[in-house]
Amino acid sequence: MTRSGRWAEAGLLVLSLALGLGGYALTALNRSGSSPAQLLPIAGVVVVITALVHLWVRRTAPWTDPTLLPIAVALNGIGLAMIQRLDLSYERLGEAHGFSVRQAMWTGLGVLLFCLVLLMRDYRLLRRWDRWAMAGGLVFLVLPFVPGLGTEIYGARIWIHVGPMSFQPAELTKVLLAIFFASFLVANRDNLALAGRRILGLNLPRARHLVPLLVVWGVSIAVLVLQRDLGSSLLLFGLFVVTLFVATDRPSWLIIGAALFAPAAWFAATHLTHVQQRFSAWLDAMDPEVYNAPGGSWQLVTGLFGMASGGLLGTGWGQGYPNLVTFANSDFIVASLGEELGLTGTLALLMLYLILVQRGLRTAMHLRDGFGKLLAVGLSFTIALQVFVVVGGVTRLIPLTGLTTPFLAYGGSSLIANWIILALLVRLSDAARRPVTSAPRIIDTAELPSSIRRAVLDAETAETATSAKETASAKETKAEPATGTSSASGPQASQDDQPTTIVKGARP
């Protein structure tokens, strides 16, 4: 008998809560010598909310992977603990603080949206809204250019202000465009997989099939040049190229994508001041002139020395000086955790991300339809790329890009987007792990050619009419004795006699 894994999820959630609440309590103990006064009320509220979310998942997605929700709860809790720890330092120094309270509010909103997304019982319905997803993603992308709404911060125009709150709409763009890319590539993967000329052992695509890639490349370059946002540009283009590669199984798409993006990145590094400063800080971080220059490498070098002081096991919660780094609770929260949790704690956090991405890719392998496979791959790759870019930037492996660490870093837009991504992965995982014998056969007509789609829908109409006639005939002959062989509805009925569900797609 296949196990749903819900009790395993409950046990893992207990460990996840212990990590977050333990970090919160240890910070206060190490800094003041006593436990925080609000520990019990806060712990009670967190436990109740987590239990309700677990019960909601148990009801709406009973077959989902039992590790997805606990990993998100653990990462979110550890991030909140570190943000609260930094608030204590900021308050003592007389600087702006209170970020942990706002992050807790954003967490509550993200969890609420997580539960609302799970109300969608069949993820295939997203294919009906693929064009709306594309339009919404592009609208969110250009919102920072609206006068009076968008604002430029530290050289990048990626924020909008609504009253006292700020928001980064590009975080929602990645979710919407992941849905559109998956739907578009499922419908066009046969054409995109056709090979043209063979050069250096690679089957390159035909020239006319490069148009979708060039369009997305143009949009990503516009983001890079106009918003001066290397991170969002890289994420948008990388998401499309990887999804395209998975849909067509053509490595040439990866090479073409890299060949297109590399010159654009070089141009930005040599002509855009904001991006040029980040490349200079990356290449010559220890140069005194670069270190002391405005927008130089001071932040990066301070974070590196902080992680070095943490060593293998870290200084301990509340016993380091991560507050010396600018934006220690957002862009450099990995460096803050690396200082107080050490290399061991940092590797443990990276292992949690690795498991989360691996479970997402495993979900893609077990799904039975192309749209679900590509959507799971796209969402998983989004998390993987963000973690790689952030950790690579903080450790000076690559230039800093301005992306945030999923679930850990301070920022409402990133937190909400990642909880939505988690909800979609939970829904996809539930469909992938659900036993075949307990689920009806599903035909997604949106993936069929036009002629076959019409035949399936006509067959459904004919089957409905035949069933109605048989029901009427059975009522007339109800009194007559049954003769002949047993029907297919008896105990010997085969598995092929299971009900078939027709999911009508948005278009042929």
C-alpha positions in Angstrom: 0.0 0.0 0.0 1.4 3.4 -1.0 1.9 5.8 2.0 0.8 9.4 1.6 3.7 10.7 3.9 1.5 13.0 5.9 2.8 11.7 9.3 6.3 12.0 8.1 5.6 15.6 7.2 4.2 16.2 10.6 7.4 14.9 12.2 9.6 17.0 9.9 7.5 20.1 10.8 8.3 19.6 14.4 12.1 19.6 13.6 11.6 22.7 11.3 9.9 24.6 14.1 12.6 23.6 16.5 15.2 25.2 14.2 13.5 28.5 13.9 12.3 28.9 17.5 15.6 27.6 18.8 17.5 30.3 16.9 15.2 32.9 18.2 15.6 31.7 21.8 19.4 31.2 21.6 19.9 34.7 20.3 18.2 36.2 23.3 20.0 33.9 25.7 23.5 34.7 24.3 22.9 38.5 24.2 21.0 39.0 27.5 21.4 35.9 29.5 17.7 35.2 29.6 15.0 33.8 27.3 12.8 36.3 25.4 9.7 37.4 27.3 7.4 36.6 24.4 8.8 33.2 23.6 5.8 31.2 24.7 3.1 33.3 23.0 5.1 33.5 19.8 5.9 29.8 19.9 2.2 29.0 20.5 1.1 31.2 17.5 3.7 29.7 15.2 2.8 26.1 16.2 -0.9 26.7 15.7 -0.4 28.3 12.3 1.9 25.5 11.2 -0.5 22.8 12.4 -3.4 24.5 10.5 -1.3 24.6 7.3 -0.3 21.0 7.7 -4.0 20.0 8.1 -4.9 22.1 5.0 -2.2 20.3 3.0 -3.5 17.0 4.3 -6.9 17.9 3.1 -6.2 19.5 -0.3 -3.0 17.7 -1.4 -2.8 14.5 0.6 -0.2 12.8 -1.7 2.3 15.6 -1.9 6.0 15.1 -1.1 6.4 15.2 2.7 9.6 17.3 2.6 8.4 20.3 0.7 6.5 22.2 3.4 8.9 21.4 6.3 11.9 22.7 4.3 10.1 26.0 3.6 9.1 26.3 7.2 12.7 25.6 8.4 14.2 28.2 6.0 11.6 30.8 6.7 12.0 30.3 10.5 15.8 30.5 10.4 15.5 33.7 8.3 13.1 35.2 10.8 15.4 34.3 13.7 18.4 36.0 12.0 16.4 39.1 11.1 15.3 39.4 14.7 18.9 38.9 15.9 20.0 41.8 13.6 17.2 43.9 14.8 18.6 43.6 18.4 21.9 45.0 17.1 20.3 47.8 15.1 18.2 48.8 18.1 21.2 49.0 20.4 23.1 51.1 17.9 20.1 53.5 17.4 19.6 52.5 13.8 16.4 51.6 12.0 15.0 48.3 13.2 11.7 46.4 13.4 12.3 44.4 10.2 11.4 41.1 11.9 7.9 42.3 12.6 7.4 43.2 9.0 8.9 40.0 7.8 6.5 38.1 10.0 3.6 39.9 8.5 4.8 39.1 5.0 5.2 35.5 6.1 1.6 35.4 7.2 0.4 36.8 3.9 2.6 34.3 2.0 1.2 31.4 3.9 -2.3 32.6 3.3 -1.6 32.8 -0.5 -0.1 29.3 -0.3 -3.3 27.9 1.1 -5.4 29.8 -1.5 -3.4 28.4 -4.4 -4.0 24.9 -3.1 -7.7 25.4 -3.7 -6.9 24.9 -7.4 -7.4 21.1 -7.6 -6.0 20.6 -11.1 -2.9 22.5 -12.1 -3.8 21.9 -15.8 -6.3 24.7 -15.5 -3.3 27.1 -15.6 -3.0 26.4 -19.3 -6.3 28.3 -19.9 -4.7 31.4 -18.4 -1.3 31.2 -20.1 -1.8 34.4 -22.1 -3.0 36.2 -19.1 0.1 35.0 -17.2 2.3 36.4 -20.0 0.5 39.7 -20.0 0.6 39.9 -16.2 4.3 39.1 -16.1 5.1 41.8 -18.6 2.9 44.3 -16.7 4.7 43.6 -13.4 8.0 43.9 -15.2 7.3 47.5 -16.5 5.6 48.8 -13.3 8.8 50.4 -12.0 8.8 52.7 -15.0 5.3 54.2 -14.1 5.8 57.8 -13.0 5.0 58.2 -9.3 4.9 54.5 -8.7 8.4 53.2 -9.5 11.6 54.4 -7.8 15.3 54.0 -8.3 17.3 52.6 -5.3 21.1 52.3 -5.5 21.2 52.5 -9.3 18.5 49.9 -10.0 14.9 50.8 -10.9 13.2 47.6 -9.7 10.9 48.9 -6.9 7.5 50.3 -6.6 6.0 52.2 -3.7 2.4 51.8 -2.6 1.8 54.1 0.5 4.4 53.2 3.1 5.2 49.8 1.6 7.7 49.0 -1.2 7.5 46.0 -3.5 9.6 44.3 -6.2 7.1 43.2 -8.9 9.7 41.2 -10.8 9.5 38.5 -8.2 5.9 37.8 -9.3 7.0 38.0 -13.0 9.1 34.9 -12.6 6.1 32.8 -11.4 3.8 34.1 -14.2 6.3 33.6 -16.9 7.2 30.1 -15.7 3.6 29.2 -16.3 3.5 30.9 -19.8 6.9 29.3 -20.9 5.7 25.8 -19.9 2.4 26.2 -21.8 4.0 27.8 -24.9 6.8 25.2 -25.1 4.4 22.2 -24.7 2.4 23.5 -27.6 5.4 24.2 -29.8 8.1 21.8 -28.7 7.8 19.6 -31.9 8.7 22.5 -34.1 11.4 23.8 -31.8 13.0 20.3 -31.6 13.5 20.1 -35.3 17.2 20.2 -36.2 18.7 22.3 -38.9 22.4 22.2 -39.7 24.9 20.1 -37.8 28.0 22.2 -36.6 30.7 20.8 -34.4 28.6 17.8 -33.5 25.6 19.8 -32.5 22.2 19.8 -34.3 21.4 23.5 -34.4 17.7 24.6 -34.7 16.3 26.1 -37.8 16.6 29.8 -38.1 12.9 30.5 -38.1 12.5 28.7 -34.8 14.9 31.1 -33.1 12.2 33.8 -32.9 10.8 32.9 -29.5 14.3 32.8 -28.0 15.2 36.1 -29.6 12.0 37.7 -28.2 12.7 36.6 -24.6 16.4 37.6 -25.1 15.3 41.1 -26.2 13.0 41.5 -23.2 15.7 40.3 -20.8 18.2 42.8 -22.3 15.7 45.6 -22.0 15.4 44.8 -18.3 19.1 44.8 -18.0 19.6 48.1 -19.7 16.5 50.0 -18.6 16.2 48.7 -15.0 20.0 48.1 -14.6 19.0 44.8 -12.9 21.4 42.0 -13.9 19.8 39.5 -11.5 16.3 39.7 -12.9 17.6 39.7 -16.5 19.7 36.6 -15.9 16.8 34.8 -14.1 14.3 35.6 -16.8 16.5 34.5 -19.7 17.9 31.5 -17.8 14.5 30.2 -17.0 13.4 30.3 -20.6 16.5 28.6 -22.0 16.5 25.8 -19.4 12.8 25.1 -19.9 13.4 25.2 -23.7 16.3 22.7 -23.3 14.1 20.3 -21.2 11.2 20.6 -23.7 13.3 19.8 -26.8 16.3 17.8 -25.4 18.6 19.9 -27.6 21.8 21.0 -25.9 22.3 23.5 -28.7 19.7 25.7 -27.1 21.9 26.1 -24.0 24.9 27.1 -26.2 22.9 29.6 -28.2 21.5 31.1 -25.0 24.9 31.5 -23.5 26.2 33.0 -26.7 23.4 35.5 -26.8 23.6 36.6 -23.1 27.4 36.8 -22.7 27.9 39.8 -25.0 25.0 41.6 -23.4 26.5 41.0 -19.9 29.9 42.3 -21.2 28.2 45.4 -22.6 26.5 46.1 -19.3 29.7 45.6 -17.3 31.5 48.1 -19.5 28.9 50.7 -20.2 26.3 50.7 -17.3 27.7 52.4 -14.2 25.7 50.4 -11.7 26.7 47.0 -13.2 30.2 48.2 -13.9 30.7 49.0 -10.2 29.6 45.4 -9.3 32.0 43.9 -11.8 34.9 46.0 -10.5 34.1 45.1 -6.9 34.1 41.4 -8.0 37.4 41.5 -10.0 39.4 43.8 -7.7 37.7 43.5 -4.3 41.0 43.8 -2.3 42.2 46.9 -4.2 42.2 49.8 -1.7 40.8 52.2 -4.4 37.9 49.9 -5.3 37.4 49.1 -1.6 37.0 52.8 -0.6 35.2 53.9 -3.8 31.4 54.7 -3.6 29.6 51.5 -4.5 32.9 49.7 -4.3 33.8 46.4 -2.6 33.5 47.4 1.0 30.2 45.5 1.5 31.6 42.4 -0.2 34.9 42.3 1.6 33.2 42.9 5.0 30.9 39.9 4.4 33.9 37.7 3.4 35.7 38.6 6.6 32.6 38.0 8.7 32.2 34.5 7.2 35.9 33.8 7.8 35.6 34.8 11.4 32.8 32.3 11.8 35.1 29.4 10.9 33.9 25.8 10.8 31.2 26.0 13.6 30.4 29.7 13.8 30.5 32.2 16.6 27.0 31.2 17.8 23.6 32.8 17.6 23.9 36.5 18.7 27.7 36.3 19.3 29.0 37.7 16.1 29.0 41.1 14.3 26.9 40.5 11.1 25.4 44.0 11.5 28.6 45.5 10.3 27.7 44.5 6.7 25.2 46.7 4.8 21.9 45.0 4.1 22.9 42.1 6.4 19.3 41.0 6.7 18.5 40.9 2.9 21.2 40.8 0.3 23.9 39.5 2.7 21.8 37.3 5.0 23.9 34.3 3.8 27.0 36.0 5.1 25.3 36.8 8.4 24.3 33.2 8.9 27.7 32.0 7.8 29.4 34.1 10.5 27.2 32.8 13.4 26.5 29.3 12.2 29.8 28.7 10.5 30.6 26.6 7.4 28.7 23.7 8.9 25.5 25.7 9.2 25.9 27.2 5.8 26.3 23.8 4.2 23.3 22.5 6.1 21.2 25.4 4.6 22.5 24.7 1.1 21.6 21.1 1.6 18.0 22.1 2.4 17.8 24.0 -0.8 19.4 21.1 -2.7 16.7 18.7 -1.3 14.0 21.2 -2.2 15.2 21.5 -5.8 15.8 17.7 -6.1 12.2 17.0 -5.0 10.9 19.5 -7.5 12.8 17.8 -10.3 11.7 14.4 -9.1 8.2 15.6 -9.3 8.8 16.6 -12.9 10.0 13.1 -13.7 6.9 11.4 -12.3 4.3 13.7 -13.9 2.4 12.3 -16.8 1.9 15.4 -18.9 4.3 17.8 -20.6 2.9 21.0 -19.2 3.3 19.7 -15.6 6.8 18.5 -16.3 8.0 21.8 -17.7 6.3 23.8 -15.0 7.9 21.8 -12.2 11.3 22.1 -13.9 10.9 25.8 -14.4 9.9 26.5 -10.8 12.6 24.3 -9.4 15.2 25.9 -11.6 14.1 29.3 -10.4 14.9 28.4 -6.8 18.2 26.8 -7.8 19.4 29.7 -9.9 18.5 32.3 -7.2 20.4 30.4 -4.6 23.4 29.9 -6.8 23.5 33.5 -7.9 23.1 34.9 -4.3 25.6 32.5 -2.7 28.0 32.9 -5.6 27.9 36.7 -5.2 28.4 36.7 -1.5 31.3 34.3 -1.7 32.8 36.2 -4.7 32.4 33.4 -7.1 30.4 35.7 -9.5 29.5 39.4 -9.3 26.7 40.5 -7.0 23.3 40.7 -8.8 20.8 41.9 -6.2 18.6 38.8 -6.1 17.4 37.6 -2.7 17.8 34.2 -1.0 14.5 32.3 -1.2 12.6 32.2 2.2 15.6 33.4 4.1 16.2 37.1 3.2 14.2 40.1 4.3 11.7 41.2 1.6 8.0 40.8 1.2 7.9 40.4 -2.6 10.4 37.6 -2.6 8.8 35.8 0.3 5.3 35.9 -1.2 6.6 34.8 -4.6 8.4 31.8 -3.1 5.4 30.7 -1.1 3.4 30.7 -4.3 6.1 28.7 -6.0 6.0 26.2 -3.1 2.2 25.9 -3.4 2.5 25.1 -7.1 5.2 22.5 -6.4 2.9 21.0 -3.7 0.1 20.7 -6.2 2.3 19.2 -8.9 3.8 16.8 -6.4 0.4 15.7 -5.3 -0.5 14.8 -8.9 2.8 13.0 -9.4 2.6 10.8 -6.3 -1.1 10.0 -6.4 -1.5 6.3 -7.0 -2.6 5.6 -10.6 -5.3 3.0 -9.5 -7.1 5.6 -7.4 -7.1 8.4 -10.0 -9.2 8.5 -13.2 -7.5 8.6 -16.6 -7.1 12.2 -17.7 -6.9 13.4 -21.2 -5.7 17.0 -21.6 -7.1 18.0 -24.9 -5.0 21.1 -25.0 -2.0 19.0 -25.9 -3.7 17.1 -28.7 -3.7 18.1 -32.4 -6.8 19.8 -33.7 -8.2 16.8 -35.5 -7.7 14.4 -32.6 -9.0 17.0 -30.1 -12.3 17.2 -32.0 -12.5 13.4 -32.2 -12.0 13.1 -28.4 -14.6 15.8 -27.7 -17.1 14.2 -30.2 -16.5 10.8 -28.6 -17.2 12.3 -25.2 -20.5 13.7 -26.5 -21.5 10.4 -28.1 -20.6 8.5 -25.0 -22.8 10.8 -22.9 -25.7 10.3 -25.3 -25.2 6.5 -25.3 -25.1 6.4 -21.5 -28.4 8.3 -21.3 -30.1 5.8 -23.8 -28.7 2.8 -21.8 -30.1 4.2 -18.6 -33.5 4.6 -20.1 -33.4 1.1 -21.6 -32.4 -0.3 -18.2 -35.4 1.2 -16.5 -37.8 -0.3 -19.1 -36.3 -3.9 -18.7 -35.7 -3.7 -15.0 -38.3 -6.4 -14.3 -36.8 -8.8 -16.8 -34.3 -11.5 -15.5 -30.7 -11.0 -16.4 -29.2 -13.6 -18.8 -25.9 -14.1 -20.6 -22.4 -13.4 -19.4 -21.4 -11.0 -16.7 -21.0 -7.4 -17.6 -17.7 -5.4 -17.4 -19.0 -3.5 -14.4 -18.8 -6.7 -12.3 -16.0 -7.7 -10.0 -13.9 -8.9 -12.9 -13.8 -5.5 -14.6 -10.4 -4.6 -15.8 -8.4 -1.5 -14.9 -9.1 0.0 -18.4 -12.8 0.4 -17.4 -11.9 3.2 -15.0 -13.7 6.5 -15.6 -12.0 8.9 -18.0 -11.9 12.6 -17.3 -11.7 15.0 -20.3 -9.9 18.2 -19.4 -10.8 20.7 -22.2 -7.8 22.9 -23.0 -7.9 26.5 -23.9 -7.2 26.0 -27.5 -6.4 23.2 -30.0 
